[in-house]
Every structure is written in structure tokens, then in C-alpha cells.
Amino acid sequence: MKSQIVVIAEHTGGVIQPVTYEVVSFAVELGKMIDRKTQVVIFGKSIRTSAQQIAEKTGLPVIGIENEYLDLYNGEVFKAAALKALETVDFGYICLPHTATGFDLAPRLAFFLHASCITSVEKVRAGNGDIRFVRPLFNGKLQAELAPATHRSVLTILPGAWPPVEIHPEAKGSVDIVTTDLVPGASRTIASKESEKGTLNLDDAEVIISAGRGIRDPENLHLLKKLAKIFPKSALGSSKGACDLGWLGYEHQIGITGQTVSPKLYIACGISGAVQHIAGMKSSQIIVAINSDPDASIFNVADYGIVENLETFIPCLLEEFRNFMQQKPLTTFRAVNRTKMDRPEQERR
């Protein structure tokens, strides 16, 4: 029997995270390239319903590992549960979402399985008789193409790199639930708490104005707030860097370790374009980037790019909006535009 591709599902309180189905899409594509089948594994305290949901949507077989200590993520216990699930599976690849959970668990598994570990995979290619995985480097300015040197590999898949699975199975996959007596060793996860969102709801916002380190001074946040006020259903977002500096609370953070959003309009202000941030907003319908650095990686995903200091551009934009509302002739200003259509198709994926 040929080795399989294993997807480790991610869920929160029994709710399957969308990135799980993106990883399934990747695994199915990889399976077609190397003629391998895909198997899904899910961990939890009581996960039969979640396992059945995955099996019905994907048509893939699902193994569920149940244990009271799998209710909340703990690297040590989840690693042990994964090794338990893999005892009866002949696998070549283990695929996880590149999330806070995924990139913590992946190297643990790779070490104990003596497997290669490749993180942040955003493309897969076949060449010279082997499979190669592409991942970004230096905030997306470079790409590395890696071929595993072992017969087993653990991969984390960058959120947003593959669309969610669109399989319409004629029959649901099988579900096999295994109860195990795993217990925590060196540590135990006691509780998990989400950030308080208050009135902020990035998921419902049609327009998101995001701040990065490039705004240079938290005093400049007032410009972003003024810009947000001209749009209905708008919200203020942030890169991790701006949150780490204390300029905005972490409930505003967008990216792999923050929220994933897909508004109608996303305006990135002073955001360089780190892959962790791009993964959280690249599915936005229209992306506008304002950055004084013409080589910023954010322009690689932007539909419109403005190379200018935001202290200069945003007041100009607000003045144009006021003129429009008063039906005055619009003045002209210079800005450098760059769209995704300027790049080859393979770079616009």
C-alpha cells in the first residue's frame, strides 16, 4: 500500500477552523501529483460530531483521538496523541495549518518521527523527479524552494495560500474514534481566553484600515481613524508589530496569530507585508497599500499601491473626499500605483 498524506485538523470548541479545509485542499492537490490518498486526524475531548462534519464535507476518512486533556491545546499531549493516531497509518506527509498551534506542533512531530519539517508552505511544484515546496523568506521578498531529504515530512501550510476545499463527495468518509489514556507530563493547559473585542468586530467590517510600524508614531493613528470614519461599517486593524509596541490592542491584530479577515476594502498603512500579516488579509476583495518604501512586500498583494508618507497622503485623500461630497472640482495629486495585474499569474495566486 502506498503511503498516505495526513491532515491534522484544527478546531476551537468543536468548530472546525476554515484553515483546516485549506490544508485539505493542499493535501488533495499534493495527492494528485504523487498518487497518494489523504487521511484526516482530529483531536479533542468529544469530537465525533466534528469528525463526522469533516468526513461529510470532504469524503475523506477521519480518525478522531479523544481524551479529556485534548480539550485545550498542549504541545506535549497533542504530540503524543498524533503519534498514537499514526501508529496504524503508513504516511509520507503530515500537513497542518501554519497557525500558532500548527507551528508549535509541527517541529515536535518532526523530531520524534525523524522527519523533515518545512513551514509556511505557499506553493508546491514537481521537478527533477521530486516534490518541492515553496515558502517565503524575509517578509516575502524572497522565496525558498525546498525538497525534503527524508521519506517523511511534516509541513505547515500558510493560511490563504490554497482555497478552502471544494469537494462534493458522493458519500461521506469513514469515521473512527479512538479513546486514549494520555496524561500531561511536564505541563498542563488550564484555560484559554480570547481577547475582549468590545464593540470591535473585524469580521463584520466591510472596510478595514490597518496600522503597521511604518506609521512611525502612534500619534498618526488619528489619521487612520479619520479615514475610517468616511466609510460605513469600518474598523481599525493592526499588524503584530504595531500591537507589540502597544499602539493598538491585540484585539485589532490581523494575521496568523491574530484574526483572518476578508473585507471589501483593506487599506494597509505603513505595513511592510510580513507573510504572517499577509496570510490574515490576502483574501480581501480590494487591497490598497500606503507605504513610503517602494520595495515593501505589501505591494506584491496590493491592487493599488501608493508610495508616499501617510502624513502626506491621507490628509490629501480626506480633502479629496470632502471636495467630492461638496461636489467641488477635484484637485490632482501624484501617487504611484501598482496592481496585482502587473505581475505574472503565478505570483498573483
N, C-alpha and C positions, 0 to 999 in steps of 0.2 A: 504493500500500500504506500502511496506517495505521502510525503509529509504534508501537514495542513498549515494553514495560516490561522492564527488565533487572535481574536479581537477581545480585549478586556474592556467591558462596558463600564461607563461611568454614570452614576445616578446620585441624586440627592433626595433623601427621604422617599425613595421608591419612584421618583420622577426621572425618567431617562433623559440625560442631557443631550442636546442636539449634536454635540461634537461626537457622540458615540456613533451616530448614523453617518457622519462624515468619515470616520475611521473605517466603518463598514464599506463605504464607497471605495476608499483607497484599497482595502483588502480584496474586494471583488475585482478591481482593476488589476491589481498585482496578480491575483489568482489566474486571471485570463492570460496574462503574459507568461506565466510559468506552469500553467496547467495544474493548479492546486485548488483544493476546496477550502472554504472558510468555516471556522467554528467560533462561536461567541461564548465568553465566560463572564459571569456576573457574580459579585459578592454582596452579601447583606445579611441582615438578621432574619428577614422574612421576605424573600424576593421571588416567590413563584409567580405572582401577578406580573411583575416587571419582566421576568424571563419569558413568560408567555407573550407579552406585548412585543418584545424583540423578535421572537420566533414567528409571530403572525405578520409582522411588518416586513421582515427580511426573507422569510422562508428558510433561514439558516438554523442548524441545530444549536441549542443553547445549554450550557452546563451552569447550574446555579450552585454556589457554595454558601451554605447557611451556617451562621454561628452568631451568638449574641454579641460577640466582640467585633463583628464586622459591620455593625450599625453605623459607626463613625470611622473615618479613615485613620489607620495606624500602619505605618510602613512595615513594621516587623510582622504584624498579624496578616496584613494583606499579602505580603511576600510569601508567608507560609501557606496561605490559602491558595495562592496561584500555583505554587509548587505541588500542592495537593491535587488541584484540578488537572495539572499537566501530566500527572503520573500515568494516565491511560490514553494520552493524546500524543501521537507522533507529529511533532510540529517543526517547522523550519523558521517561521517568523512569528513573533508576538508583537501586536500593534496596540498602542494606547494613544489617547489624546495627549497633546502637549499642553497639559494643564498643570496646576500646582500639584495635583495628585499624580498625574502621569509622569512628570519628570522627576518626581521623588521615587516612585516605584520602579521605573524602568532600569536605572543602574543597579538597584538592589537585585532585580531578577537576573540581569546580565551577568553579574558577579557570580551568583550561585549556579547559574546554568552554563558558565564558561562560554557565554555568547557575546557577539559584537553588540554594541549599543550605539545607535545613531539617532540623534534627537532633532526636532524641528524639521522633519521631512516635509518638503512642499512640492516635490516632483519625483517621478520615478521613470527611469529610462532603461532600455535594454541595449546592450552594446558589447561587442567583442566576447560574446558567449556568456556574459554575466549580467546581473541586475545591479543598477547603480541608483543611488538615492541622492537627491539634491537638497541641500539645506543652505540657508542664508548665513552670511558672516558679516561682521562689522556693521550691524544695524541695516542689513540688506544691501550694502554697497557691493559686496562680493558674493559669489555662490561657490560652494564646495560640492564636488561630485564624488561620492564615496561608494566603494564596493566592499561589502563585508569580507573579512578574511576567514570567517568561521562558517560552519554549515548551519548554525543557528544565529538568529539576530533578534534583538529587541529594538523596536522602532517607536518613536513618538511622532505623531502626525500633527502638523501645525493647523490649528483651527482656521477654517476658511479656505484652506488650500484645495479641498475637494467639496463638491456639493453634497448635501445630505442624500442618503441612499434613496433611489427611486425604483426599487424592486417591487414588482407586483406579483408575488408568488401565487401559484395555483393552490398550493397547500402550505400551511404553516410548518415551520421546522419542529423537530422534536425538542422536548424539554426534559432535562434530567437534573433533579435536585439532590444534592448530597449534603448531609448534615455532618459537621466535623466538630471535634472537641478541642479546637485550638484555643490557647490561652495566651494573654500578653506576657512578655518576658521582662525586658528592661524598661518598658514604658507602656502606658495605657492612656488612650484618649478619653477624657472625662466628658467634654462637651464641645459643641461647635455653635458659634453665634454669628449671624450675619450682621453687617454694618447697618446701623439705623439710617433709613433713607429719608425719613420725614416726608416732606411734600415732593421731594425729587423723585422722578420716575423716568429714567433714561429710556426704558423700554417703550414708553408711550410717546416719547418726544418725536416729532416729525423733523425737527431741526436741532442739531447739537453743535454748539460752539465749544471747542476744546482748547485747553491751555497746556503748553509744554514749557520746559525750562527756557526755551527761546524767547518767552515774553520778557525775560530778563529781570523784571521787578514785579512783585505781587501787586504793586500799585496799579499796574497796567490791566489788572483784572476788570477794572471799571469799564474799560473799552469793550471787553468781551461781553460784559453784562448789558451795556448799551446796545450792542449789536444783537444780542439775543432778544431784546425787548421788541425789536421790529418784526419778529416772526411769531405767529401764534404757535402754541404747542412746542415751545423751545426749551432747552435745558443746557446747563453748563457741564461740560465734561472735562476730563483731565488725563494727562499721561501719568505714568507711575512716578516719573521724575519730579513733576510738579507737586504730586501728593507727598512724596518723600521729603520735600522741602517745607512742607506744612502750608503751602499756599492754598490748597483745597483739601477737603476731607477725602478719605479713601472711598466714600460712597459715590464720588464723582469719577473714580478711576475706570478707564476703558482699556481693555487688553486681556491677555491670557490670565493674569492674576486679578483682573477686575471684571467688568461686565462686557458682554458682547452685544453690539448694537447694530441696527441696520436702518437708520433714519432715511427720509427722503433727501435730506441735505446734511452733510457733515463738513464743518469748517474747522480745519486744524490750524491753530495759531501758534507759531513758534515750536512746532513738534518736528523733531528730526526724522522720525519714521522708523523707530526701532521695531524689529519684527514682532516683539511682544505686543506692541500697541497696534500695529497694522492688523494683526490677527483678530483684534476685537472690533474693527470698524471697516474692514475692506469690503464688506457686503453692502455698504451704504449705496443708495442709488446714485447720488452725485457727491463727489468729494472735491472740496476746494482747499488748497493749501496756501497759507501765507507764511513765508519764511525768507529771511534775508540771505540765506545760504543757497545759491543756485544748485549746489550739488547735494542738497538734502535728500535722503532716500524717500521721504514722503511724496516727492514729485513723481516717483515711479508708479504710484497707485492713484494719483490725483487726476481728475478730469480737467481741472483748471488750476494753474499754479501762478501765484503772484510772488515775485521776488522783490520784496520790499520790507522795510521795518513796519511792524504792525502799528506803531505810534503814528506813522505817516499815512498808511493805507486805510485803516479803519475809520479815522475821522473823515477822510475823503469819501469813503463809501457811505457813511452816515449822512454826509452833506448831500450826496447824490440822491439818497433816498428821500431826504426832506424836499429837495427840489422836485423830485418825481411826484411826491404827494401833493405838492403845491402847483404841479403842472407848469413848472418853470423850465426853460431850455436847459438841457443837461450840459455841464461843463465836461471837458475832456481831460483825462489823466492817463499817464502811461503806466502800463503794467506788462510784465512778461507772462504769457500764457503757455501752458504746456499740457497736452491732453494725453490720455492713455492711448488714443488712436495714433499717436506719433510713434508708438513702439511696435515692434514685431508682435504677431499674435501670441507666440509662446511666452512673451514677457507680460502679456496682459491677462493671463489666465486667472 
